[in-house]
Amino acid sequence: MYCFTYAHNINCIFNELLLWSEISSEHPIIIKTVAELTNKKLSSDILRKLTEVTETFSDLKDRVETVRQDIYYSPYYYYGHVQRIRGLIEDFLLHDRNFLAILPELKEYGKDDMVWQELIEHIIKEQQFMYKLFQDLRLQLGGYPRA
């Protein structure tokens, strides 16, 4: 982690968003790869959802990089910068909630495969950690959840 849930500057928040968006975009790829290697026949619906997760987090990472560049080249600190960062955090939380809703479905495949179960459980815990991290960072920016 870059800011240890304490946002000492905006750059650490960008670093967290970039890191965890990248990891979140790779989790579905890992899941699909392990499923294929262990002969788990994931449904087309699950495969589609996993692909969407990869795409949404990859898109978010690209947007974070764009906003970071925009703010970096801005000579002044504006409240609007904080609002843009909060918007990125809100998007991360939304995407993470959606991914967390899919993960329990994956545990239904390979119930007797302890490696599979451990993999999915690890990813669930990591995504939950990210969710908590970004809730904390959002609060540090003076924000409250969207209604």
Secondary structure, 3 states (H helix, E strand, C coil): CCCCCCCCCHHHHHHHHHHHHHHHHHHHHHHHHHHHHCCCCCCHHHHHHHHHHHHHHHHHHHHHHHHHHHHHCCCCCCHHHHHHHHHHHHHHHHHHHHHHHHHHHHHCCCCCCHHHHHHHHHHHHHHHHHHHHHHHHHHHCCCCCCC
